[in-house]
Amino acid sequence: MKIDGPLTINILDDDVQNKRTLEINFKEDFQQLELSSRVSEMKKYIQSLFQNAQTLQDKQADKEGLLLIMQICEQLLPHLQQDELDLAETIDFEMGIAGSQPEISVSLANFNVN
């Protein structure tokens, strides 16, 4: 599922270490916005993720993915509001995956605050 928003998200799987990393970058056009516009766009994106997740009753994996990104964005929002983020930096989230049933635990691997 593709949802347009202020982020680009890449998923990197490491089968050797049994982990998945999300690389999150802010799009260049989002970086150029005024602070109030960036905050407004992020809030709209969070709402869009939530609404789209609610429509995915029969696609649990997609729904969980959208909700994960929504939670990450909700955690970034206060830092965005305070203009504490270096929007040009990549944010890496490492998630451990155990066996056939993914057991996701998100840890902040690279988070830069001014």
N, C-alpha and C positions, 0 to 999 in steps of 0.2 A: 504494500500500500504506500502510495506517495502522497505526502501532505506538504504543500508549500509552506515555508516558514523562514525564520531568520537563521536557521542552522543548516549545516551540512553534517551528516553523520555517516561515518565509515565504520564498518564492523570488521575486525581482524580476529580470526580464529587461530589459536596456537594449540594444536593437537598434542604437542610434546608436553607442554606444561598444563594442559587441560584447562585453558582459560580463554576467555573472549574479551577483547578490548573494544570499547566504543571510543572513537576519535571524534570529538565534537569541535566544530569551528563555526564562528559567526560569519555569515556571508558578508562580502565586501560592501554591498549596498546597505546592509543593516548597520555596519560599522560607521558609515558616513552620516547616519541620521543624528538629529539632535537627541539629547538624553531623554526628554519627555516622549519623543516619538519612538525611541527604542523600547522604553518601558511599555508603552501602549501596544506596540507590535508584539512584544513578548507575552503580554497578558492575553491578547487575541489568539496567539499561537497556542497557549496553554488551554484556552477554552475550546479551540478547534480540536486539539488532541483529545480532550475529554469527550466532546460530542461525537467524534468519529469512533472512539473506543466503545461508546454506548451502543452504536449500531452494529457492532461485531459480535453478536451473541453466539454465533456458530463458529467463530474463528478465534478460539481462546488464545492461541499463541500471538496472533496479530494484536489482539486486545491488550494482552500483557505487555507487549512491546511498546505500544502507544502510551500506556499508563506509566511505564518505566521512564520514557522520554519526558512525559508530563511531570513526573516527580523530580527529575533532574532539573527541568526548567523552573519548577517552583522553588527549588533550592538555590538556583542561580539568581532568581528575580531580586531578592533583597540586595545582593551584591551589585546587580545591574542598576538598581534604583539609586544606590549610593555611589555609582560610577567608580567602583572599585576593581572592575575587571579589565584586563588587557585584552581587548576584543580581537587582537591579531594573533594571540596565542592559541594553541591547541589544548583542549581539555581532554584528558584521557581518563576513562572509567574502566577499571579492570573488574571483570565478573568471573568468578570461578564457576565451572560447569562440572557437575558430578554425575557420572553414569549417563543413563538414557533419560532420566528425569532431571532437567537442568535445575540446579540449586543455585540461585543467583544471589550473590552478595556483592553489593557495589562498594568499591573503595575508591577514594579520590587519589589518583596517582600523580596528577600534575595539575595543580590549580594555582594560578597566579593571581594575586591580589596586589593592587598598587600600594 
